[in-house]
Amino acid sequence: MFSPMLADLTGNLHIGLAAVGSAIGVGIIGMKAAEATGRNPGAAGEIRNMAIIFAALAEGVVFFAIFLAKGQ
C-alpha cells in the first residue's frame, strides 16, 4: 500500500535535491565569476563565457534527475 507512494516521494525528492544542488552550484559560479572579474577586469569576457558554460553544466544535472525519475 505504501510502496507506490514511497516510490513517488523518493522520485520527487531526488529531483528537488538535484534542483537545490544545482541552484547552489550556479550561485557559487556567479559569486566566483564576479570575484574573478573584480580581480582582473581585463579578462571579464573570458570569465563570463566560462561562467555561462559551467552554469549550463550545473543545471544539466536537474535534467538528468528528471529523466531518471520518468524512467522508473
Beta strands, then each sheet from edge to edge (+ up, - down):
end
